[in-house]
Amino acid sequence: MMRAMVLHTPKEPLQFERVADPQAAPGQIVIGIEACGVCRTDLHIVDGELRHPKLPLIPGHEIVGRVRHIGAGVTGFKIGMRVGVPWLGSTCGHCSYCEEDRENLCDAAQFTGYTRDGGYAELCGADARYCFPLDETASAVSLAPLLCAGLIGYRSLRMAGDAELIGVYGFGAAAHLMTQVAIFEDREVFAFTRPGDHAAQVMARKLGCTWAGGSDEAPPEPLDAAIIFAPVGALIPVALKAVRKGGSVVCGGIHMSAIPAFDYALLWGERSICSVANLTRQDAIAFLDLAARVPVVAQTTAFPLREANQALDQLRAGAITGAAVLVP
């Protein structure tokens, strides 16, 4: 029996329990968890904003661990190997999206820590095809945020195309990782935080951002693109106002509050709005390779597994600078 933090009812605290160990079914591996990041998506699930999770559920999808058991038919893995498990847990492999290399949009996809048990535990089972080898020597705590915050930040940056002046709204886990990649690629980043969040603004400047200020401030010059990680719909018209004609606004979150009405003039001038949905395995391969070369370094706050509720509370309150990570 392993220890895990379990969600029984949305909007209720997770329960620290002993549950049955996962088994290595055909095509799967069982991983002994070293660390699991605490993502804002976990918060949306626990708070009932993402509907129809598997219940009871072990949340968590930024998993770093080592292979304990290998199911029949699995190749490319060995006992003790360090692997990462991301949000995308499996896809059907044969729908039009999967066949067009857009598996992130598969209607039959399964998601780690949402429709299948995740990493707020000592062990987890995962489809081996959706797991990735990780650096054997790096800190597990520092690697964990790369598995979602890093990946979504990377996909959001790619959705922004060749933009050179990029505004980032919501300077948390995803933004601070994406910023390191953007600066490595010789782009300029303008960080927008909650008004008065001086700690996040200091972190942004230390990472090399050209400018950092509150989301209630205008950037010092028009932006080529803006990426919104904060789940605040009201930021969309704000970001549209900040980008030049022909610019884009990329919404990097899985959930956002209602978008208020705004004048068409903000969108006119061939500005565009798009969302980012999930990730593909190719995203993971490309980003993990790039992250090692930059190198991308996560700023983290570690919590014991049984303090998952406290970590979620701090994330909800905006009190985490960088990323929170659970350690069994």
C-alpha positions as CSV (number, residue, x, y, z in Angstrom):
1,M,0.0,0.0,0.0
2,M,1.4,3.4,-1.0
3,R,0.7,6.8,0.5
4,A,-1.2,9.4,-1.6
5,M,-3.2,12.6,-1.5
6,V,-6.6,11.8,-2.8
7,L,-9.4,14.0,-4.2
8,H,-12.9,12.6,-3.3
9,T,-15.0,15.6,-3.9
10,P,-14.1,18.8,-5.8
11,K,-13.9,21.9,-3.6
12,E,-12.9,19.7,-0.6
13,P,-9.4,19.2,0.7
14,L,-7.3,16.3,-0.5
15,Q,-7.1,13.4,1.9
16,F,-3.8,11.7,2.9
17,E,-4.5,8.0,2.6
18,R,-3.0,4.6,2.0
19,V,-4.2,3.1,-1.4
20,A,-3.3,0.1,-3.4
21,D,-0.1,0.2,-5.4
22,P,-0.6,0.6,-9.2
23,Q,0.2,-2.4,-11.3
24,A,2.3,-2.5,-14.5
25,A,-0.4,-3.5,-17.1
26,P,0.7,-4.4,-20.6
27,G,2.2,-1.3,-22.2
28,Q,2.6,0.5,-18.9
29,I,5.4,1.2,-16.4
30,V,5.2,1.8,-12.7
31,I,7.3,4.7,-11.4
32,G,8.6,5.4,-7.9
33,I,8.0,9.1,-7.6
34,E,10.9,11.4,-6.6
35,A,9.0,14.7,-7.1
36,C,5.7,16.0,-8.5
37,G,5.1,19.6,-9.4
38,V,2.0,21.5,-8.3
39,C,0.4,23.0,-11.4
40,R,-2.4,25.5,-11.7
41,T,-4.3,22.9,-13.6
42,D,-4.3,20.8,-10.4
43,L,-5.9,23.8,-8.7
44,H,-8.6,24.0,-11.4
45,I,-9.4,20.3,-10.9
46,V,-9.5,20.5,-7.1
47,D,-11.6,23.7,-7.2
48,G,-14.1,22.1,-9.6
49,E,-13.4,24.4,-12.5
50,L,-12.4,21.5,-14.7
51,R,-15.4,19.2,-14.7
52,H,-15.8,15.4,-14.7
53,P,-12.4,14.3,-13.2
54,K,-12.0,10.7,-12.4
55,L,-13.1,10.3,-8.7
56,P,-11.5,9.4,-6.4
57,L,-8.5,10.9,-8.0
58,I,-4.8,11.3,-7.2
59,P,-3.9,14.6,-8.9
60,G,-0.5,15.6,-10.3
61,H,1.0,15.6,-13.8
62,E,4.5,17.0,-13.4
63,I,6.0,13.7,-12.3
64,V,9.7,12.8,-12.0
65,G,10.6,9.3,-10.8
66,R,12.4,6.0,-11.5
67,V,11.0,2.9,-13.2
68,R,10.0,0.2,-10.6
69,H,8.1,-2.2,-12.8
70,I,7.8,-2.8,-16.6
71,G,4.6,-4.2,-18.2
72,A,4.5,-6.6,-21.1
73,G,5.3,-5.2,-24.5
74,V,7.2,-2.2,-23.2
75,T,10.6,-1.4,-24.8
76,G,13.1,1.3,-24.3
77,F,12.9,1.4,-20.5
78,K,14.8,-0.4,-17.8
79,I,14.5,-0.7,-14.0
80,G,15.9,2.3,-12.2
81,M,15.8,4.6,-15.2
82,R,14.6,8.2,-14.5
83,V,11.6,9.3,-16.4
84,G,9.1,12.1,-16.6
85,V,5.3,11.8,-16.9
86,P,3.4,14.8,-18.3
87,W,-0.2,15.9,-18.6
88,L,-0.9,14.0,-21.8
89,G,-1.4,10.4,-20.6
90,S,-2.5,8.7,-23.8
91,T,-4.3,9.2,-27.1
92,C,-6.3,7.0,-29.5
93,G,-3.6,7.1,-32.2
94,H,-6.1,6.9,-35.1
95,C,-8.4,9.9,-35.2
96,S,-7.8,12.7,-37.6
97,Y,-6.0,14.8,-35.0
98,C,-3.6,12.0,-34.1
99,E,-3.0,11.3,-37.8
100,E,-2.2,15.0,-38.5
101,D,0.4,15.2,-35.6
102,R,-2.1,17.1,-33.5
103,E,-2.6,14.5,-30.8
104,N,-3.0,17.2,-28.2
105,L,-6.5,17.7,-29.6
106,C,-7.5,14.0,-29.6
107,D,-11.1,13.6,-28.3
108,A,-10.2,10.3,-26.7
109,A,-7.1,11.5,-24.9
110,Q,-6.5,10.6,-21.2
111,F,-4.8,13.1,-18.9
112,T,-2.5,12.4,-16.0
113,G,-3.9,13.5,-12.7
114,Y,-7.3,14.2,-14.2
115,T,-8.8,11.2,-16.0
116,R,-6.2,8.9,-14.7
117,D,-4.3,8.9,-11.4
118,G,-1.3,11.1,-11.1
119,G,1.7,11.9,-9.0
120,Y,0.6,13.2,-5.6
121,A,1.7,9.8,-4.3
122,E,4.7,7.5,-3.8
123,L,4.0,5.5,-7.0
124,C,2.2,6.0,-10.3
125,G,1.4,3.9,-13.4
126,A,1.8,5.4,-16.8
127,D,1.5,4.5,-20.5
128,A,5.2,4.0,-21.4
129,R,4.7,5.6,-24.8
130,Y,3.9,8.9,-23.1
131,C,6.9,8.9,-20.7
132,F,10.2,10.6,-21.4
133,P,13.8,9.9,-20.3
134,L,15.2,12.6,-18.0
135,D,18.6,13.8,-16.8
136,E,19.8,11.1,-14.3
137,T,21.9,13.6,-12.3
138,A,19.8,16.7,-12.0
139,S,17.6,17.5,-9.0
140,A,14.2,15.8,-9.3
141,V,12.6,18.9,-7.7
142,S,14.0,21.2,-10.4
143,L,13.0,18.9,-13.2
144,A,9.4,18.4,-12.2
145,P,8.0,21.8,-13.3
146,L,9.4,21.2,-16.8
147,L,6.8,18.5,-17.3
148,C,3.9,20.9,-17.7
149,A,4.8,24.5,-16.8
150,G,7.8,24.2,-19.1
151,L,6.0,22.3,-21.8
152,I,3.0,24.7,-22.0
153,G,5.3,27.7,-21.9
154,Y,7.3,26.2,-24.8
155,R,4.2,25.5,-26.8
156,S,2.8,29.0,-26.1
157,L,6.1,30.5,-27.2
158,R,5.9,28.5,-30.5
159,M,2.3,29.7,-31.0
160,A,3.6,33.3,-30.8
161,G,5.7,32.6,-33.9
162,D,8.7,34.8,-34.5
163,A,7.6,37.6,-32.2
164,E,10.6,39.5,-30.9
165,L,8.9,41.6,-28.2
166,I,6.8,39.4,-26.0
167,G,4.5,40.3,-23.1
168,V,3.8,37.7,-20.5
169,Y,0.8,38.1,-18.2
170,G,1.0,36.1,-15.0
171,F,4.6,35.6,-14.1
172,G,4.5,32.2,-12.3
173,A,5.7,28.7,-13.0
174,A,5.2,28.6,-16.8
175,A,6.3,32.2,-17.4
176,H,9.6,32.0,-15.6
177,L,10.6,28.9,-17.5
178,M,9.4,30.2,-20.9
179,T,11.2,33.5,-20.3
180,Q,14.5,31.6,-20.1
181,V,13.9,30.0,-23.5
182,A,12.7,33.3,-25.1
183,I,15.8,35.2,-23.9
184,F,18.0,32.3,-25.1
185,E,16.4,32.8,-28.5
186,D,17.3,36.6,-28.4
187,R,13.8,37.8,-27.8
188,E,12.8,40.5,-25.3
189,V,10.3,39.7,-22.6
190,F,8.0,42.1,-20.8
191,A,6.6,40.7,-17.6
192,F,3.2,41.6,-16.3
193,T,2.4,40.5,-12.7
194,R,-0.4,41.0,-10.3
195,P,-0.3,44.7,-9.4
196,G,2.0,45.1,-6.4
197,D,3.7,41.6,-6.8
198,H,7.2,42.9,-6.3
199,A,8.7,39.5,-5.7
200,A,7.6,38.3,-9.1
201,Q,8.8,41.5,-10.7
202,V,12.2,41.1,-9.1
203,M,12.4,37.5,-10.3
204,A,11.5,38.6,-13.8
205,R,14.2,41.2,-13.9
206,K,16.8,38.8,-12.6
207,L,15.9,36.4,-15.4
208,G,16.6,39.1,-17.9
209,C,13.2,40.6,-18.7
210,T,13.5,44.0,-20.4
211,W,10.7,45.4,-18.3
212,A,8.5,44.2,-15.4
213,G,5.4,45.8,-13.9
214,G,1.8,45.3,-13.0
215,S,-0.9,44.0,-15.3
216,D,-2.6,47.4,-14.8
217,E,0.4,49.1,-16.5
218,A,1.1,49.6,-20.2
219,P,4.3,48.3,-21.7
220,P,6.9,50.9,-22.6
221,E,6.5,50.0,-26.3
222,P,4.0,48.0,-28.5
223,L,4.5,44.3,-28.3
224,D,4.7,41.8,-31.2
225,A,2.8,39.2,-29.1
226,A,1.4,38.6,-25.6
227,I,1.1,35.3,-23.8
228,I,-1.5,35.0,-21.0
229,F,-0.8,32.4,-18.3
230,A,-3.0,34.0,-15.6
231,P,-6.5,32.5,-15.7
232,V,-8.1,35.9,-15.9
233,G,-10.3,36.6,-18.9
234,A,-10.2,40.4,-18.3
235,L,-6.6,40.3,-19.4
236,I,-7.5,39.5,-23.0
237,P,-8.6,43.1,-23.9
238,V,-5.7,44.4,-21.9
239,A,-3.2,42.3,-23.9
240,L,-4.9,43.2,-27.2
241,K,-4.4,46.9,-26.4
242,A,-0.7,46.2,-25.7
243,V,0.1,44.4,-29.0
244,R,0.8,46.2,-32.3
245,K,-1.3,45.7,-35.5
246,G,-0.7,42.1,-36.8
247,G,0.2,41.0,-33.3
248,S,-1.2,38.0,-31.5
249,V,-2.5,37.1,-28.0
250,V,-1.9,33.5,-26.9
251,C,-3.9,32.1,-24.0
252,G,-1.7,29.5,-22.4
253,G,-4.1,28.2,-19.6
254,I,-6.5,25.3,-19.7
255,H,-9.2,27.4,-17.9
256,M,-10.0,31.1,-17.8
257,S,-12.6,33.3,-16.2
258,A,-15.2,34.9,-18.4
259,I,-13.9,37.2,-21.1
260,P,-15.6,40.7,-20.9
261,A,-17.0,42.4,-24.0
262,F,-14.5,44.7,-25.7
263,D,-14.5,47.1,-28.6
264,Y,-13.8,45.6,-32.0
265,A,-11.1,48.3,-32.5
266,L,-8.9,46.3,-30.1
267,L,-9.0,43.3,-32.4
268,W,-9.0,45.2,-35.7
269,G,-5.7,45.6,-37.4
270,E,-5.3,41.9,-38.0
271,R,-4.6,41.1,-34.4
272,S,-5.5,37.6,-33.4
273,I,-6.3,35.5,-30.3
274,C,-5.6,31.8,-29.9
275,S,-5.5,29.2,-27.2
276,V,-3.0,26.5,-26.3
277,A,-4.4,23.0,-25.7
278,N,-2.4,20.4,-23.9
279,L,0.9,19.2,-25.6
280,T,2.2,16.7,-28.0
281,R,5.0,14.1,-27.4
282,Q,7.0,16.0,-30.0
283,D,6.7,19.1,-27.8
284,A,8.2,17.2,-24.9
285,I,11.1,15.8,-27.0
286,A,11.9,19.2,-28.4
287,F,11.6,21.2,-25.2
288,L,13.5,18.8,-22.9
289,D,16.4,18.9,-25.4
290,L,16.3,22.7,-25.6
291,A,15.9,23.0,-21.8
292,A,19.1,21.1,-21.3
293,R,21.0,23.4,-23.7
294,V,19.7,26.7,-22.3
295,P,19.8,25.5,-19.5
296,V,16.4,26.2,-18.1
297,V,16.5,26.4,-14.3
298,A,13.2,26.2,-12.3
299,Q,12.8,28.3,-9.1
300,T,11.0,26.0,-6.7
301,T,9.5,25.7,-3.3
302,A,9.3,22.1,-2.0
303,F,6.6,20.7,0.2
304,P,6.2,17.2,1.8
305,L,3.6,15.1,0.0
306,R,1.2,15.4,2.9
307,E,1.2,19.2,2.7
308,A,-0.3,19.2,-0.8
309,N,-3.3,21.2,0.5
310,Q,-1.0,23.9,1.9
311,A,0.8,24.1,-1.4
312,L,-2.4,24.4,-3.3
313,D,-3.6,27.1,-0.9
314,Q,-0.4,29.1,-1.4
315,L,-0.7,28.7,-5.2
316,R,-4.4,29.9,-5.1
317,A,-3.4,32.9,-3.1
318,G,-0.5,33.8,-5.4
319,A,2.0,33.3,-2.7
320,I,4.3,31.0,-4.7
321,T,7.2,32.6,-6.6
322,G,8.2,30.2,-9.3
323,A,6.8,26.7,-8.9
324,A,5.7,24.5,-6.0
325,V,6.8,20.8,-5.9
326,L,5.7,17.9,-3.7
327,V,8.3,15.4,-2.5
328,P,7.1,12.0,-1.2
